[in-house]
Amino acid sequence: MTDDLQFSWELSGSGWARCHIKDRSAERNDIVSYCTDALADLLHGVAGLYGPIPVQRFSFDLEPAEVRWVLRGRGADVDMAIYRFPDMSASFDAPDREGTLVWSSAQPRDLLSHVVVEAAQAVLQIHGEDGYRTKWVQHSFPIAALQHLRWLHFQHDRCQLHHGAAIS
């Protein structure tokens, strides 16, 4: 099942992370800056798909570019689109259509949640909270956001896949 969608988040230096997403037809890699609390924004965005607001948007700062993720819930499925804008400071209020669509996919919500939870847990396992803060500099590891998404995923999706160690 997870071969249909792969996602990773790897700290790649002081204040930088490599974000990789891949489905069966395309993949996207971005080097994300710590200028925003990007991993927390991702976790909150995916968690938002379980609520009453069907569209979730969040952006990653690529200094100076922006990639904006737009997640549209359709029941148990999600239409995902990533738009690229040349300058994050100039595109803050720009409509999605002014960006360039650089990746899109339709996936089950449970699969998206699963791969995002797994990626965030891997970051925590590798670096720990202190190591994450040292590498990400401006933001602490988003433990509460990860716990919340993980709970929503288990509660609503009844995921039977392995999630590694529980978070305390």
Phi and psi in radians as a Rosetta constraint file:
Dihedral C 1 N 2 CA 2 C 2 CIRCULARHARMONIC -1.317 0.35
Dihedral N 2 CA 2 C 2 N 3 CIRCULARHARMONIC -0.094 0.35
Dihedral C 2 N 3 CA 3 C 3 CIRCULARHARMONIC -1.229 0.35
Dihedral N 3 CA 3 C 3 N 4 CIRCULARHARMONIC -0.372 0.35
Dihedral C 3 N 4 CA 4 C 4 CIRCULARHARMONIC -1.251 0.35
Dihedral N 4 CA 4 C 4 N 5 CIRCULARHARMONIC -0.477 0.35
Dihedral C 4 N 5 CA 5 C 5 CIRCULARHARMONIC -2.574 0.35
Dihedral N 5 CA 5 C 5 N 6 CIRCULARHARMONIC 2.239 0.35
Dihedral C 5 N 6 CA 6 C 6 CIRCULARHARMONIC -2.160 0.35
Dihedral N 6 CA 6 C 6 N 7 CIRCULARHARMONIC 2.486 0.35
Dihedral C 6 N 7 CA 7 C 7 CIRCULARHARMONIC -2.535 0.35
Dihedral N 7 CA 7 C 7 N 8 CIRCULARHARMONIC 2.420 0.35
Dihedral C 7 N 8 CA 8 C 8 CIRCULARHARMONIC -2.488 0.35
Dihedral N 8 CA 8 C 8 N 9 CIRCULARHARMONIC 2.668 0.35
Dihedral C 8 N 9 CA 9 C 9 CIRCULARHARMONIC -2.359 0.35
Dihedral N 9 CA 9 C 9 N 10 CIRCULARHARMONIC 1.974 0.35
Dihedral C 9 N 10 CA 10 C 10 CIRCULARHARMONIC -2.205 0.35
Dihedral N 10 CA 10 C 10 N 11 CIRCULARHARMONIC 2.187 0.35
Dihedral C 10 N 11 CA 11 C 11 CIRCULARHARMONIC -1.202 0.35
Dihedral N 11 CA 11 C 11 N 12 CIRCULARHARMONIC 2.218 0.35
Dihedral C 11 N 12 CA 12 C 12 CIRCULARHARMONIC -2.038 0.35
Dihedral N 12 CA 12 C 12 N 13 CIRCULARHARMONIC 0.077 0.35
Dihedral C 12 N 13 CA 13 C 13 CIRCULARHARMONIC 2.871 0.35
Dihedral N 13 CA 13 C 13 N 14 CIRCULARHARMONIC -3.094 0.35
Dihedral C 13 N 14 CA 14 C 14 CIRCULARHARMONIC -1.213 0.35
Dihedral N 14 CA 14 C 14 N 15 CIRCULARHARMONIC 1.871 0.35
Dihedral C 14 N 15 CA 15 C 15 CIRCULARHARMONIC 1.477 0.35
Dihedral N 15 CA 15 C 15 N 16 CIRCULARHARMONIC 0.285 0.35
Dihedral C 15 N 16 CA 16 C 16 CIRCULARHARMONIC -2.358 0.35
Dihedral N 16 CA 16 C 16 N 17 CIRCULARHARMONIC 2.537 0.35
Dihedral C 16 N 17 CA 17 C 17 CIRCULARHARMONIC -2.415 0.35
Dihedral N 17 CA 17 C 17 N 18 CIRCULARHARMONIC 2.577 0.35
Dihedral C 17 N 18 CA 18 C 18 CIRCULARHARMONIC -1.730 0.35
Dihedral N 18 CA 18 C 18 N 19 CIRCULARHARMONIC 2.124 0.35
Dihedral C 18 N 19 CA 19 C 19 CIRCULARHARMONIC -1.870 0.35
Dihedral N 19 CA 19 C 19 N 20 CIRCULARHARMONIC 2.162 0.35
Dihedral C 19 N 20 CA 20 C 20 CIRCULARHARMONIC -2.245 0.35
Dihedral N 20 CA 20 C 20 N 21 CIRCULARHARMONIC 2.231 0.35
Dihedral C 20 N 21 CA 21 C 21 CIRCULARHARMONIC -2.324 0.35
Dihedral N 21 CA 21 C 21 N 22 CIRCULARHARMONIC 2.426 0.35
Dihedral C 21 N 22 CA 22 C 22 CIRCULARHARMONIC -2.592 0.35
Dihedral N 22 CA 22 C 22 N 23 CIRCULARHARMONIC 2.365 0.35
Dihedral C 22 N 23 CA 23 C 23 CIRCULARHARMONIC -2.065 0.35
Dihedral N 23 CA 23 C 23 N 24 CIRCULARHARMONIC -2.880 0.35
Dihedral C 23 N 24 CA 24 C 24 CIRCULARHARMONIC -1.242 0.35
Dihedral N 24 CA 24 C 24 N 25 CIRCULARHARMONIC -0.249 0.35
Dihedral C 24 N 25 CA 25 C 25 CIRCULARHARMONIC -2.076 0.35
Dihedral N 25 CA 25 C 25 N 26 CIRCULARHARMONIC -0.336 0.35
Dihedral C 25 N 26 CA 26 C 26 CIRCULARHARMONIC -2.730 0.35
Dihedral N 26 CA 26 C 26 N 27 CIRCULARHARMONIC 2.841 0.35
Dihedral C 26 N 27 CA 27 C 27 CIRCULARHARMONIC -2.468 0.35
Dihedral N 27 CA 27 C 27 N 28 CIRCULARHARMONIC 2.801 0.35
Dihedral C 27 N 28 CA 28 C 28 CIRCULARHARMONIC -2.453 0.35
Dihedral N 28 CA 28 C 28 N 29 CIRCULARHARMONIC 2.336 0.35
Dihedral C 28 N 29 CA 29 C 29 CIRCULARHARMONIC -2.160 0.35
Dihedral N 29 CA 29 C 29 N 30 CIRCULARHARMONIC 2.353 0.35
Dihedral C 29 N 30 CA 30 C 30 CIRCULARHARMONIC -2.392 0.35
Dihedral N 30 CA 30 C 30 N 31 CIRCULARHARMONIC 2.560 0.35
Dihedral C 30 N 31 CA 31 C 31 CIRCULARHARMONIC -1.773 0.35
Dihedral N 31 CA 31 C 31 N 32 CIRCULARHARMONIC 1.920 0.35
Dihedral C 31 N 32 CA 32 C 32 CIRCULARHARMONIC -1.712 0.35
Dihedral N 32 CA 32 C 32 N 33 CIRCULARHARMONIC 2.429 0.35
Dihedral C 32 N 33 CA 33 C 33 CIRCULARHARMONIC -1.598 0.35
Dihedral N 33 CA 33 C 33 N 34 CIRCULARHARMONIC 2.717 0.35
Dihedral C 33 N 34 CA 34 C 34 CIRCULARHARMONIC -1.385 0.35
Dihedral N 34 CA 34 C 34 N 35 CIRCULARHARMONIC 0.107 0.35
Dihedral C 34 N 35 CA 35 C 35 CIRCULARHARMONIC -1.108 0.35
Dihedral N 35 CA 35 C 35 N 36 CIRCULARHARMONIC -0.354 0.35
Dihedral C 35 N 36 CA 36 C 36 CIRCULARHARMONIC -2.165 0.35
Dihedral N 36 CA 36 C 36 N 37 CIRCULARHARMONIC 2.880 0.35
Dihedral C 36 N 37 CA 37 C 37 CIRCULARHARMONIC -1.507 0.35
Dihedral N 37 CA 37 C 37 N 38 CIRCULARHARMONIC 1.165 0.35
Dihedral C 37 N 38 CA 38 C 38 CIRCULARHARMONIC -1.023 0.35
Dihedral N 38 CA 38 C 38 N 39 CIRCULARHARMONIC -0.815 0.35
Dihedral C 38 N 39 CA 39 C 39 CIRCULARHARMONIC -1.140 0.35
Dihedral N 39 CA 39 C 39 N 40 CIRCULARHARMONIC -0.707 0.35
Dihedral C 39 N 40 CA 40 C 40 CIRCULARHARMONIC -1.090 0.35
Dihedral N 40 CA 40 C 40 N 41 CIRCULARHARMONIC -0.740 0.35
Dihedral C 40 N 41 CA 41 C 41 CIRCULARHARMONIC -1.064 0.35
Dihedral N 41 CA 41 C 41 N 42 CIRCULARHARMONIC -0.726 0.35
Dihedral C 41 N 42 CA 42 C 42 CIRCULARHARMONIC -1.076 0.35
Dihedral N 42 CA 42 C 42 N 43 CIRCULARHARMONIC -0.859 0.35
Dihedral C 42 N 43 CA 43 C 43 CIRCULARHARMONIC -1.070 0.35
Dihedral N 43 CA 43 C 43 N 44 CIRCULARHARMONIC -0.763 0.35
Dihedral C 43 N 44 CA 44 C 44 CIRCULARHARMONIC -1.134 0.35
Dihedral N 44 CA 44 C 44 N 45 CIRCULARHARMONIC -0.690 0.35
Dihedral C 44 N 45 CA 45 C 45 CIRCULARHARMONIC -1.100 0.35
Dihedral N 45 CA 45 C 45 N 46 CIRCULARHARMONIC -0.798 0.35
Dihedral C 45 N 46 CA 46 C 46 CIRCULARHARMONIC -1.178 0.35
Dihedral N 46 CA 46 C 46 N 47 CIRCULARHARMONIC -0.709 0.35
Dihedral C 46 N 47 CA 47 C 47 CIRCULARHARMONIC -1.068 0.35
Dihedral N 47 CA 47 C 47 N 48 CIRCULARHARMONIC -0.604 0.35
Dihedral C 47 N 48 CA 48 C 48 CIRCULARHARMONIC -1.077 0.35
Dihedral N 48 CA 48 C 48 N 49 CIRCULARHARMONIC -0.378 0.35
Dihedral C 48 N 49 CA 49 C 49 CIRCULARHARMONIC -1.154 0.35
Dihedral N 49 CA 49 C 49 N 50 CIRCULARHARMONIC -0.276 0.35
Dihedral C 49 N 50 CA 50 C 50 CIRCULARHARMONIC -1.551 0.35
Dihedral N 50 CA 50 C 50 N 51 CIRCULARHARMONIC -0.070 0.35
Dihedral C 50 N 51 CA 51 C 51 CIRCULARHARMONIC -1.806 0.35
Dihedral N 51 CA 51 C 51 N 52 CIRCULARHARMONIC -2.907 0.35
Dihedral C 51 N 52 CA 52 C 52 CIRCULARHARMONIC -1.392 0.35
Dihedral N 52 CA 52 C 52 N 53 CIRCULARHARMONIC -0.191 0.35
Dihedral C 52 N 53 CA 53 C 53 CIRCULARHARMONIC -1.663 0.35
Dihedral N 53 CA 53 C 53 N 54 CIRCULARHARMONIC 1.963 0.35
Dihedral C 53 N 54 CA 54 C 54 CIRCULARHARMONIC -1.319 0.35
Dihedral N 54 CA 54 C 54 N 55 CIRCULARHARMONIC -0.247 0.35
Dihedral C 54 N 55 CA 55 C 55 CIRCULARHARMONIC -2.078 0.35
Dihedral N 55 CA 55 C 55 N 56 CIRCULARHARMONIC 2.226 0.35
Dihedral C 55 N 56 CA 56 C 56 CIRCULARHARMONIC -2.068 0.35
Dihedral N 56 CA 56 C 56 N 57 CIRCULARHARMONIC 2.315 0.35
Dihedral C 56 N 57 CA 57 C 57 CIRCULARHARMONIC -2.222 0.35
Dihedral N 57 CA 57 C 57 N 58 CIRCULARHARMONIC 2.444 0.35
Dihedral C 57 N 58 CA 58 C 58 CIRCULARHARMONIC -2.706 0.35
Dihedral N 58 CA 58 C 58 N 59 CIRCULARHARMONIC 2.723 0.35
Dihedral C 58 N 59 CA 59 C 59 CIRCULARHARMONIC -2.186 0.35
Dihedral N 59 CA 59 C 59 N 60 CIRCULARHARMONIC 2.631 0.35
Dihedral C 59 N 60 CA 60 C 60 CIRCULARHARMONIC -1.995 0.35
Dihedral N 60 CA 60 C 60 N 61 CIRCULARHARMONIC 2.355 0.35
Dihedral C 60 N 61 CA 61 C 61 CIRCULARHARMONIC -1.509 0.35
Dihedral N 61 CA 61 C 61 N 62 CIRCULARHARMONIC 2.149 0.35
Dihedral C 61 N 62 CA 62 C 62 CIRCULARHARMONIC -1.820 0.35
Dihedral N 62 CA 62 C 62 N 63 CIRCULARHARMONIC 0.042 0.35
Dihedral C 62 N 63 CA 63 C 63 CIRCULARHARMONIC 0.849 0.35
Dihedral N 63 CA 63 C 63 N 64 CIRCULARHARMONIC 1.569 0.35
Dihedral C 63 N 64 CA 64 C 64 CIRCULARHARMONIC -1.728 0.35
Dihedral N 64 CA 64 C 64 N 65 CIRCULARHARMONIC -0.145 0.35
Dihedral C 64 N 65 CA 65 C 65 CIRCULARHARMONIC -1.230 0.35
Dihedral N 65 CA 65 C 65 N 66 CIRCULARHARMONIC 2.904 0.35
Dihedral C 65 N 66 CA 66 C 66 CIRCULARHARMONIC -2.210 0.35
Dihedral N 66 CA 66 C 66 N 67 CIRCULARHARMONIC 2.465 0.35
Dihedral C 66 N 67 CA 67 C 67 CIRCULARHARMONIC -2.038 0.35
Dihedral N 67 CA 67 C 67 N 68 CIRCULARHARMONIC 2.211 0.35
Dihedral C 67 N 68 CA 68 C 68 CIRCULARHARMONIC -1.905 0.35
Dihedral N 68 CA 68 C 68 N 69 CIRCULARHARMONIC 2.139 0.35
Dihedral C 68 N 69 CA 69 C 69 CIRCULARHARMONIC -1.606 0.35
Dihedral N 69 CA 69 C 69 N 70 CIRCULARHARMONIC 2.315 0.35
Dihedral C 69 N 70 CA 70 C 70 CIRCULARHARMONIC -2.162 0.35
Dihedral N 70 CA 70 C 70 N 71 CIRCULARHARMONIC 2.037 0.35
Dihedral C 70 N 71 CA 71 C 71 CIRCULARHARMONIC -1.949 0.35
Dihedral N 71 CA 71 C 71 N 72 CIRCULARHARMONIC 2.107 0.35
Dihedral C 71 N 72 CA 72 C 72 CIRCULARHARMONIC -1.993 0.35
Dihedral N 72 CA 72 C 72 N 73 CIRCULARHARMONIC 1.941 0.35
Dihedral C 72 N 73 CA 73 C 73 CIRCULARHARMONIC -1.301 0.35
Dihedral N 73 CA 73 C 73 N 74 CIRCULARHARMONIC 2.364 0.35
Dihedral C 73 N 74 CA 74 C 74 CIRCULARHARMONIC -2.282 0.35
Dihedral N 74 CA 74 C 74 N 75 CIRCULARHARMONIC 1.377 0.35
Dihedral C 74 N 75 CA 75 C 75 CIRCULARHARMONIC 1.166 0.35
Dihedral N 75 CA 75 C 75 N 76 CIRCULARHARMONIC -2.105 0.35
Dihedral C 75 N 76 CA 76 C 76 CIRCULARHARMONIC -1.509 0.35
Dihedral N 76 CA 76 C 76 N 77 CIRCULARHARMONIC 0.038 0.35
Dihedral C 76 N 77 CA 77 C 77 CIRCULARHARMONIC -2.029 0.35
Dihedral N 77 CA 77 C 77 N 78 CIRCULARHARMONIC 2.849 0.35
Dihedral C 77 N 78 CA 78 C 78 CIRCULARHARMONIC -2.361 0.35
Dihedral N 78 CA 78 C 78 N 79 CIRCULARHARMONIC 2.240 0.35
Dihedral C 78 N 79 CA 79 C 79 CIRCULARHARMONIC -1.596 0.35
Dihedral N 79 CA 79 C 79 N 80 CIRCULARHARMONIC 2.115 0.35
Dihedral C 79 N 80 CA 80 C 80 CIRCULARHARMONIC -1.927 0.35
Dihedral N 80 CA 80 C 80 N 81 CIRCULARHARMONIC 2.375 0.35
Dihedral C 80 N 81 CA 81 C 81 CIRCULARHARMONIC -2.435 0.35
Dihedral N 81 CA 81 C 81 N 82 CIRCULARHARMONIC 2.427 0.35
Dihedral C 81 N 82 CA 82 C 82 CIRCULARHARMONIC -2.074 0.35
Dihedral N 82 CA 82 C 82 N 83 CIRCULARHARMONIC 2.169 0.35
Dihedral C 82 N 83 CA 83 C 83 CIRCULARHARMONIC -1.939 0.35
Dihedral N 83 CA 83 C 83 N 84 CIRCULARHARMONIC 2.476 0.35
Dihedral C 83 N 84 CA 84 C 84 CIRCULARHARMONIC -1.922 0.35
Dihedral N 84 CA 84 C 84 N 85 CIRCULARHARMONIC 2.335 0.35
Dihedral C 84 N 85 CA 85 C 85 CIRCULARHARMONIC -2.106 0.35
Dihedral N 85 CA 85 C 85 N 86 CIRCULARHARMONIC 2.488 0.35
Dihedral C 85 N 86 CA 86 C 86 CIRCULARHARMONIC -1.204 0.35
Dihedral N 86 CA 86 C 86 N 87 CIRCULARHARMONIC -0.453 0.35
Dihedral C 86 N 87 CA 87 C 87 CIRCULARHARMONIC -2.525 0.35
Dihedral N 87 CA 87 C 87 N 88 CIRCULARHARMONIC 1.971 0.35
Dihedral C 87 N 88 CA 88 C 88 CIRCULARHARMONIC -1.059 0.35
Dihedral N 88 CA 88 C 88 N 89 CIRCULARHARMONIC -0.640 0.35
Dihedral C 88 N 89 CA 89 C 89 CIRCULARHARMONIC -1.197 0.35
Dihedral N 89 CA 89 C 89 N 90 CIRCULARHARMONIC -0.434 0.35
Dihedral C 89 N 90 CA 90 C 90 CIRCULARHARMONIC -1.658 0.35
Dihedral N 90 CA 90 C 90 N 91 CIRCULARHARMONIC -0.245 0.35
Dihedral C 90 N 91 CA 91 C 91 CIRCULARHARMONIC -1.857 0.35
Dihedral N 91 CA 91 C 91 N 92 CIRCULARHARMONIC 0.108 0.35
Dihedral C 91 N 92 CA 92 C 92 CIRCULARHARMONIC -0.889 0.35
Dihedral N 92 CA 92 C 92 N 93 CIRCULARHARMONIC -0.831 0.35
Dihedral C 92 N 93 CA 93 C 93 CIRCULARHARMONIC -1.760 0.35
Dihedral N 93 CA 93 C 93 N 94 CIRCULARHARMONIC 0.086 0.35
Dihedral C 93 N 94 CA 94 C 94 CIRCULARHARMONIC -1.193 0.35
Dihedral N 94 CA 94 C 94 N 95 CIRCULARHARMONIC 2.437 0.35
Dihedral C 94 N 95 CA 95 C 95 CIRCULARHARMONIC -1.143 0.35
Dihedral N 95 CA 95 C 95 N 96 CIRCULARHARMONIC 2.697 0.35
Dihedral C 95 N 96 CA 96 C 96 CIRCULARHARMONIC -0.925 0.35
Dihedral N 96 CA 96 C 96 N 97 CIRCULARHARMONIC -0.713 0.35
Dihedral C 96 N 97 CA 97 C 97 CIRCULARHARMONIC -1.078 0.35
Dihedral N 97 CA 97 C 97 N 98 CIRCULARHARMONIC -0.300 0.35
Dihedral C 97 N 98 CA 98 C 98 CIRCULARHARMONIC -1.403 0.35
Dihedral N 98 CA 98 C 98 N 99 CIRCULARHARMONIC -0.234 0.35
Dihedral C 98 N 99 CA 99 C 99 CIRCULARHARMONIC -1.535 0.35
Dihedral N 99 CA 99 C 99 N 100 CIRCULARHARMONIC 2.992 0.35
Dihedral C 99 N 100 CA 100 C 100 CIRCULARHARMONIC -1.710 0.35
Dihedral N 100 CA 100 C 100 N 101 CIRCULARHARMONIC 2.156 0.35
Dihedral C 100 N 101 CA 101 C 101 CIRCULARHARMONIC -1.195 0.35
Dihedral N 101 CA 101 C 101 N 102 CIRCULARHARMONIC 2.060 0.35
Dihedral C 101 N 102 CA 102 C 102 CIRCULARHARMONIC -1.954 0.35
Dihedral N 102 CA 102 C 102 N 103 CIRCULARHARMONIC -0.228 0.35
Dihedral C 102 N 103 CA 103 C 103 CIRCULARHARMONIC -2.887 0.35
Dihedral N 103 CA 103 C 103 N 104 CIRCULARHARMONIC 2.472 0.35
Dihedral C 103 N 104 CA 104 C 104 CIRCULARHARMONIC -2.653 0.35
Dihedral N 104 CA 104 C 104 N 105 CIRCULARHARMONIC 2.719 0.35
Dihedral C 104 N 105 CA 105 C 105 CIRCULARHARMONIC -2.881 0.35
Dihedral N 105 CA 105 C 105 N 106 CIRCULARHARMONIC 2.702 0.35
Dihedral C 105 N 106 CA 106 C 106 CIRCULARHARMONIC -2.030 0.35
Dihedral N 106 CA 106 C 106 N 107 CIRCULARHARMONIC 2.212 0.35
Dihedral C 106 N 107 CA 107 C 107 CIRCULARHARMONIC -2.482 0.35
Dihedral N 107 CA 107 C 107 N 108 CIRCULARHARMONIC 2.749 0.35
Dihedral C 107 N 108 CA 108 C 108 CIRCULARHARMONIC -1.140 0.35
Dihedral N 108 CA 108 C 108 N 109 CIRCULARHARMONIC 2.453 0.35
Dihedral C 108 N 109 CA 109 C 109 CIRCULARHARMONIC -1.017 0.35
Dihedral N 109 CA 109 C 109 N 110 CIRCULARHARMONIC -0.686 0.35
Dihedral C 109 N 110 CA 110 C 110 CIRCULARHARMONIC -1.118 0.35
Dihedral N 110 CA 110 C 110 N 111 CIRCULARHARMONIC -0.604 0.35
Dihedral C 110 N 111 CA 111 C 111 CIRCULARHARMONIC -1.238 0.35
Dihedral N 111 CA 111 C 111 N 112 CIRCULARHARMONIC -0.771 0.35
Dihedral C 111 N 112 CA 112 C 112 CIRCULARHARMONIC -1.026 0.35
Dihedral N 112 CA 112 C 112 N 113 CIRCULARHARMONIC -0.845 0.35
Dihedral C 112 N 113 CA 113 C 113 CIRCULARHARMONIC -1.046 0.35
Dihedral N 113 CA 113 C 113 N 114 CIRCULARHARMONIC -0.751 0.35
Dihedral C 113 N 114 CA 114 C 114 CIRCULARHARMONIC -1.042 0.35
Dihedral N 114 CA 114 C 114 N 115 CIRCULARHARMONIC -0.868 0.35
Dihedral C 114 N 115 CA 115 C 115 CIRCULARHARMONIC -1.211 0.35
Dihedral N 115 CA 115 C 115 N 116 CIRCULARHARMONIC -0.557 0.35
Dihedral C 115 N 116 CA 116 C 116 CIRCULARHARMONIC -1.237 0.35
Dihedral N 116 CA 116 C 116 N 117 CIRCULARHARMONIC -0.756 0.35
Dihedral C 116 N 117 CA 117 C 117 CIRCULARHARMONIC -1.050 0.35
Dihedral N 117 CA 117 C 117 N 118 CIRCULARHARMONIC -0.815 0.35
Dihedral C 117 N 118 CA 118 C 118 CIRCULARHARMONIC -1.039 0.35
Dihedral N 118 CA 118 C 118 N 119 CIRCULARHARMONIC -0.751 0.35
Dihedral C 118 N 119 CA 119 C 119 CIRCULARHARMONIC -1.146 0.35
Dihedral N 119 CA 119 C 119 N 120 CIRCULARHARMONIC -0.771 0.35
Dihedral C 119 N 120 CA 120 C 120 CIRCULARHARMONIC -1.150 0.35
Dihedral N 120 CA 120 C 120 N 121 CIRCULARHARMONIC -0.723 0.35
Dihedral C 120 N 121 CA 121 C 121 CIRCULARHARMONIC -1.100 0.35
Dihedral N 121 CA 121 C 121 N 122 CIRCULARHARMONIC -0.626 0.35
Dihedral C 121 N 122 CA 122 C 122 CIRCULARHARMONIC -1.126 0.35
Dihedral N 122 CA 122 C 122 N 123 CIRCULARHARMONIC -0.722 0.35
Dihedral C 122 N 123 CA 123 C 123 CIRCULARHARMONIC -1.063 0.35
Dihedral N 123 CA 123 C 123 N 124 CIRCULARHARMONIC -0.785 0.35
Dihedral C 123 N 124 CA 124 C 124 CIRCULARHARMONIC -1.111 0.35
Dihedral N 124 CA 124 C 124 N 125 CIRCULARHARMONIC -0.724 0.35
Dihedral C 124 N 125 CA 125 C 125 CIRCULARHARMONIC -1.151 0.35
Dihedral N 125 CA 125 C 125 N 126 CIRCULARHARMONIC -0.717 0.35
Dihedral C 125 N 126 CA 126 C 126 CIRCULARHARMONIC -1.225 0.35
Dihedral N 126 CA 126 C 126 N 127 CIRCULARHARMONIC -0.799 0.35
Dihedral C 126 N 127 CA 127 C 127 CIRCULARHARMONIC -1.842 0.35
Dihedral N 127 CA 127 C 127 N 128 CIRCULARHARMONIC -0.387 0.35
Dihedral C 127 N 128 CA 128 C 128 CIRCULARHARMONIC 1.181 0.35
Dihedral N 128 CA 128 C 128 N 129 CIRCULARHARMONIC 2.959 0.35
Dihedral C 128 N 129 CA 129 C 129 CIRCULARHARMONIC -1.137 0.35
Dihedral N 129 CA 129 C 129 N 130 CIRCULARHARMONIC -0.728 0.35
Dihedral C 129 N 130 CA 130 C 130 CIRCULARHARMONIC -1.171 0.35
Dihedral N 130 CA 130 C 130 N 131 CIRCULARHARMONIC -0.759 0.35
Dihedral C 130 N 131 CA 131 C 131 CIRCULARHARMONIC -1.136 0.35
Dihedral N 131 CA 131 C 131 N 132 CIRCULARHARMONIC -0.651 0.35
Dihedral C 131 N 132 CA 132 C 132 CIRCULARHARMONIC -1.085 0.35
Dihedral N 132 CA 132 C 132 N 133 CIRCULARHARMONIC -0.831 0.35
Dihedral C 132 N 133 CA 133 C 133 CIRCULARHARMONIC -1.085 0.35
Dihedral N 133 CA 133 C 133 N 134 CIRCULARHARMONIC -0.657 0.35
Dihedral C 133 N 134 CA 134 C 134 CIRCULARHARMONIC -1.116 0.35
Dihedral N 134 CA 134 C 134 N 135 CIRCULARHARMONIC -0.750 0.35
Dihedral C 134 N 135 CA 135 C 135 CIRCULARHARMONIC -1.412 0.35
Dihedral N 135 CA 135 C 135 N 136 CIRCULARHARMONIC -0.658 0.35
Dihedral C 135 N 136 CA 136 C 136 CIRCULARHARMONIC -1.499 0.35
Dihedral N 136 CA 136 C 136 N 137 CIRCULARHARMONIC -0.268 0.35
Dihedral C 136 N 137 CA 137 C 137 CIRCULARHARMONIC 1.205 0.35
Dihedral N 137 CA 137 C 137 N 138 CIRCULARHARMONIC -1.183 0.35
Dihedral C 137 N 138 CA 138 C 138 CIRCULARHARMONIC -1.530 0.35
Dihedral N 138 CA 138 C 138 N 139 CIRCULARHARMONIC -0.203 0.35
Dihedral C 138 N 139 CA 139 C 139 CIRCULARHARMONIC -2.409 0.35
Dihedral N 139 CA 139 C 139 N 140 CIRCULARHARMONIC 2.512 0.35
Dihedral C 139 N 140 CA 140 C 140 CIRCULARHARMONIC -1.402 0.35
Dihedral N 140 CA 140 C 140 N 141 CIRCULARHARMONIC 2.837 0.35
Dihedral C 140 N 141 CA 141 C 141 CIRCULARHARMONIC -1.066 0.35
Dihedral N 141 CA 141 C 141 N 142 CIRCULARHARMONIC 2.353 0.35
Dihedral C 141 N 142 CA 142 C 142 CIRCULARHARMONIC -1.413 0.35
Dihedral N 142 CA 142 C 142 N 143 CIRCULARHARMONIC 1.166 0.35
Dihedral C 142 N 143 CA 143 C 143 CIRCULARHARMONIC -1.086 0.35
Dihedral N 143 CA 143 C 143 N 144 CIRCULARHARMONIC -0.746 0.35
Dihedral C 143 N 144 CA 144 C 144 CIRCULARHARMONIC -1.130 0.35
Dihedral N 144 CA 144 C 144 N 145 CIRCULARHARMONIC -0.697 0.35
Dihedral C 144 N 145 CA 145 C 145 CIRCULARHARMONIC -1.148 0.35
Dihedral N 145 CA 145 C 145 N 146 CIRCULARHARMONIC -0.685 0.35
Dihedral C 145 N 146 CA 146 C 146 CIRCULARHARMONIC -1.154 0.35
Dihedral N 146 CA 146 C 146 N 147 CIRCULARHARMONIC -0.779 0.35
Dihedral C 146 N 147 CA 147 C 147 CIRCULARHARMONIC -1.068 0.35
Dihedral N 147 CA 147 C 147 N 148 CIRCULARHARMONIC -0.708 0.35
Dihedral C 147 N 148 CA 148 C 148 CIRCULARHARMONIC -1.143 0.35
Dihedral N 148 CA 148 C 148 N 149 CIRCULARHARMONIC -0.837 0.35
Dihedral C 148 N 149 CA 149 C 149 CIRCULARHARMONIC -1.102 0.35
Dihedral N 149 CA 149 C 149 N 150 CIRCULARHARMONIC -0.747 0.35
Dihedral C 149 N 150 CA 150 C 150 CIRCULARHARMONIC -1.047 0.35
Dihedral N 150 CA 150 C 150 N 151 CIRCULARHARMONIC -0.756 0.35
Dihedral C 150 N 151 CA 151 C 151 CIRCULARHARMONIC -1.105 0.35
Dihedral N 151 CA 151 C 151 N 152 CIRCULARHARMONIC -0.815 0.35
Dihedral C 151 N 152 CA 152 C 152 CIRCULARHARMONIC -1.029 0.35
Dihedral N 152 CA 152 C 152 N 153 CIRCULARHARMONIC -0.771 0.35
Dihedral C 152 N 153 CA 153 C 153 CIRCULARHARMONIC -1.050 0.35
Dihedral N 153 CA 153 C 153 N 154 CIRCULARHARMONIC -0.846 0.35
Dihedral C 153 N 154 CA 154 C 154 CIRCULARHARMONIC -1.167 0.35
Dihedral N 154 CA 154 C 154 N 155 CIRCULARHARMONIC -0.734 0.35
Dihedral C 154 N 155 CA 155 C 155 CIRCULARHARMONIC -1.137 0.35
Dihedral N 155 CA 155 C 155 N 156 CIRCULARHARMONIC -0.802 0.35
Dihedral C 155 N 156 CA 156 C 156 CIRCULARHARMONIC -1.650 0.35
Dihedral N 156 CA 156 C 156 N 157 CIRCULARHARMONIC -0.539 0.35
Dihedral C 156 N 157 CA 157 C 157 CIRCULARHARMONIC -1.750 0.35
Dihedral N 157 CA 157 C 157 N 158 CIRCULARHARMONIC -0.273 0.35
Dihedral C 157 N 158 CA 158 C 158 CIRCULARHARMONIC 0.861 0.35
Dihedral N 158 CA 158 C 158 N 159 CIRCULARHARMONIC 0.835 0.35
Dihedral C 158 N 159 CA 159 C 159 CIRCULARHARMONIC -1.056 0.35
Dihedral N 159 CA 159 C 159 N 160 CIRCULARHARMONIC 2.302 0.35
Dihedral C 159 N 160 CA 160 C 160 CIRCULARHARMONIC -1.776 0.35
Dihedral N 160 CA 160 C 160 N 161 CIRCULARHARMONIC 0.012 0.35
Dihedral C 160 N 161 CA 161 C 161 CIRCULARHARMONIC -1.472 0.35
Dihedral N 161 CA 161 C 161 N 162 CIRCULARHARMONIC 2.673 0.35
Dihedral C 161 N 162 CA 162 C 162 CIRCULARHARMONIC -1.165 0.35
Dihedral N 162 CA 162 C 162 N 163 CIRCULARHARMONIC 2.349 0.35
Dihedral C 162 N 163 CA 163 C 163 CIRCULARHARMONIC -2.059 0.35
Dihedral N 163 CA 163 C 163 N 164 CIRCULARHARMONIC 0.248 0.35
Dihedral C 163 N 164 CA 164 C 164 CIRCULARHARMONIC 1.286 0.35
Dihedral N 164 CA 164 C 164 N 165 CIRCULARHARMONIC -2.848 0.35
Dihedral C 164 N 165 CA 165 C 165 CIRCULARHARMONIC -1.213 0.35
Dihedral N 165 CA 165 C 165 N 166 CIRCULARHARMONIC 2.557 0.35
Dihedral C 165 N 166 CA 166 C 166 CIRCULARHARMONIC -1.198 0.35
Dihedral N 166 CA 166 C 166 N 167 CIRCULARHARMONIC 2.674 0.35
Dihedral C 166 N 167 CA 167 C 167 CIRCULARHARMONIC -1.617 0.35
Dihedral N 167 CA 167 C 167 N 168 CIRCULARHARMONIC 2.304 0.35
